[in-house]
């Protein structure tokens, strides 16, 4: 059976590196958007709170620029949150971490749809959706 484009890409160290970059970028930007919705803050308002232009905030949230850890921390601060990061085994290298009967992609998508983020008392815990506990 032929490999999917995802499986082909994920089969090399460089491909896995790029996939992990994109997955993290998506998770962080989705988290920021979710926090903004909870606080009912627009991109324009977030830009004002950060002292940046609305265009720059749009670039950050659309994944068009590299978000630094400092910028993510600044965003969390103005949204009155604190980000906690947790590393998990790479499911591409540790397939036993993927739920049985699922392909890696199915497992990642289903878990991301179910609950990609946990939140308690204003602290947001980021768990890689593909291998969330």
Secondary structure, DSSP 8 states (H G I E B T S, - for coil): ----HHHHHHTSHHHHHHHHHHHHHHHHHHHHHHHHHHHT--HHHHHHHHT--HHHHHHHHTT-S---HHHHHHHHHHTT-EEEE-----TTT-GGGS-TT--HHHHHHHHHHHHSEEEETTEEEE--GGG--
